[in-house]
Amino acid sequence: MARIGLDHIRHAYSDAAKAAGDYALKEVHHDWEDGGAYALLGPSGCGKTTLLNIISGLLTPSDGRILFDGRDVTDLPTEQRNIAQVFQFPVVYDTMSVFDNLAFPLRNRHVPEAEVKARVDEILQMIDLAPMAKRRAEGLTADLKQKISLGRGLVRSDVNAILFDEPLTVIDPYMKWVLRSQLKRLHRQSGFTMVYVTHDQTEALTFADKVVVMHDGQIVQIGTPADLFERPSHTFVGYFIGSPGMNLLPVTVEGQTAHVGGEQIVLSGAPKIGTSSKLELGIRPEFVRLGTEGMPVTISKVEDIGRQKIVRADFAGQPIAIVLAEDEPIPADARVTFDSQAIGIFADSWRVETEASA
Ligand SMILES: Nc1ncnc2c1ncn2[C@@H]1O[C@H](COP(=O)(O)OP(=O)(O)OP(=O)(O)O)[C@@H](O)[C@H]1O
């Protein structure tokens, strides 16, 4: 297993790139811990695959270096990086048995047959395919074939990292849930460094210890699922994570008071705002309280989503969402208060510290 160093990496698909906007991947500079489970999360086109391909060696970055445990591997081809990869669609040898498919990466490296058997048996148990070990892969469902691909990704114990590129795309929703939980368990048992690309927040949040949120070619935050929910660093993280996402309201700020339209909201501390041009107040729908006290709102819609209700309302001329428990009443003359500890102030999209939180 290895620590993955991303040393001032940038990538442009055109040689003529000059401005930041010409780069599919803007500067990335981070160290990912040995044995960590990282998910690269972001919408289509944000640069996830570009970054994954740079780690795997399918792409050479325009600038910067990639390091495995401090060793520069930037110019090494994929085969020499000692990584395992699991792709979106199963890569399975139909004519081989399930056992032989899993044994393939080990036999390829001339691992002694007794060791192959022990390791493959262990993986077969982990992915619940032991009863099918002798069956030919041909004719198995896509789910089962993808389980074999996952197992093959996990079979070697000497890899630097295992890279997963949207591995559950072809899997039906129930099986997705099962495999996601198994993968998390496998990570805990094995301690492999894992990097998992997805645009699905549920997948990222359930799999990863650290979620790497990407937006427009940049990493905007690396954090635990709780960090992303409680303290998003960027407005993109606020509205991309959560369902519905964070409410973002244009504000002006004077000392410890934020003004939204004609309403005043007292903050937990004075935000340290520099000369930024655009200020927003962020509050998650879960931390807006609806009752008979506070600031007026006009409710436009109530969506019943089972154990919760989502209330859509107009607050000081801005649309906001409020999450209520299913049995919470909605008063006729509804008003809102904001939990001051849950408010974030964002200047030009980035969270600013307050005197109390710094
Ligand atoms: N081979 C290529 N040549 C030119 N531009 C490319 C190439 N591959 C990707 N891009 C561009 O680089 C940007 C980042 O693409 P990338 O595939 O890394 O995003 P992604 O987040 O993985 O998206 P998806 O989830 O759709 O795969 C996009 O604007 C894309 O159009």
The ligand as a MOL file (V3000), in Angstrom:
LIG
                    3D

  0  0  0     0  0            999 V3000
M  V30 BEGIN CTAB
M  V30 COUNTS 31 33 0 0 0
M  V30 BEGIN ATOM
M  V30 1 N -9.4180 13.0470 -24.2980 0
M  V30 2 C -9.9150 14.2730 -24.0690 0
M  V30 3 N -9.6740 15.2850 -24.9300 0
M  V30 4 C -10.1460 16.5320 -24.7030 0
M  V30 5 N -10.8810 16.8780 -23.6190 0
M  V30 6 C -11.1530 15.9140 -22.7310 0
M  V30 7 C -10.6970 14.5650 -22.9080 0
M  V30 8 N -11.1220 13.8270 -21.8430 0
M  V30 9 C -11.8210 14.6720 -21.0530 0
M  V30 10 N -11.8360 15.9080 -21.5790 0
M  V30 11 C -12.4770 17.1110 -20.9760 0
M  V30 12 O -11.8910 17.3250 -19.7010 0
M  V30 13 C -12.8740 17.7150 -18.7500 0
M  V30 14 C -12.8510 16.7540 -17.5670 0
M  V30 15 O -13.2790 15.4660 -18.0410 0
M  V30 16 P -13.2920 14.1560 -17.1240 0
M  V30 17 O -13.6540 13.0000 -18.0090 0
M  V30 18 O -12.0370 14.0790 -16.3540 0
M  V30 19 O -14.4950 14.4820 -16.1490 0
M  V30 20 P -15.3270 13.4840 -15.2210 0
M  V30 21 O -15.5950 14.2470 -13.9750 0
M  V30 22 O -14.6460 12.1930 -15.0920 0
M  V30 23 O -16.6680 13.3060 -16.0430 0
M  V30 24 P -17.5590 11.9820 -16.2510 0
M  V30 25 O -18.2090 11.7200 -14.9210 0
M  V30 26 O -18.5480 12.4160 -17.2790 0
M  V30 27 O -16.6410 10.8980 -16.7030 0
M  V30 28 C -14.2020 17.7710 -19.4930 0
M  V30 29 O -14.4290 19.0960 -19.8870 0
M  V30 30 C -13.9530 16.8820 -20.7000 0
M  V30 31 O -14.7410 17.2990 -21.7980 0
M  V30 END ATOM
M  V30 BEGIN BOND
M  V30 1 1 1 2
M  V30 2 1 2 3
M  V30 3 2 2 7
M  V30 4 2 3 4
M  V30 5 1 4 5
M  V30 6 2 5 6
M  V30 7 1 6 7
M  V30 8 1 6 10
M  V30 9 1 7 8
M  V30 10 2 8 9
M  V30 11 1 9 10
M  V30 12 1 10 11
M  V30 13 1 11 12
M  V30 14 1 11 30
M  V30 15 1 12 13
M  V30 16 1 13 14
M  V30 17 1 13 28
M  V30 18 1 14 15
M  V30 19 1 15 16
M  V30 20 2 16 17
M  V30 21 1 16 18
M  V30 22 1 16 19
M  V30 23 1 19 20
M  V30 24 2 20 21
M  V30 25 1 20 22
M  V30 26 1 20 23
M  V30 27 1 23 24
M  V30 28 2 24 25
M  V30 29 1 24 26
M  V30 30 1 24 27
M  V30 31 1 28 29
M  V30 32 1 28 30
M  V30 33 1 30 31
M  V30 END BOND
M  V30 END CTAB
M  END
